[in-house]
Amino acid sequence: MLYICKKHFVIGDIFMARPIAETPILTGEDAIRFEKRMREVESLSNAQRVENTRMLKEAVEEAKKHITICI
């Protein structure tokens, strides 16, 4: 079984979450490629979307059997 626990910084008796790193700024070819991919849209039928959602929910339920999260 997999156990996931959130790590904290402790200042006195106060628990602080870890700081979030800055998001890098994309420039040049990376920025162009990112923008192009953001414009692309997948063409899925409603039946395909429903099937994908069903399969995802099944996978999540199976994963929940093997993962314990303690926060």
Secondary structure, DSSP 8 states (H G I E B T S, - for coil): -EEEE--EEEETTEEEE----------HHHHHHHHHHHH------HHHHHHHHHHHHHHHHHHHTTEEEE-
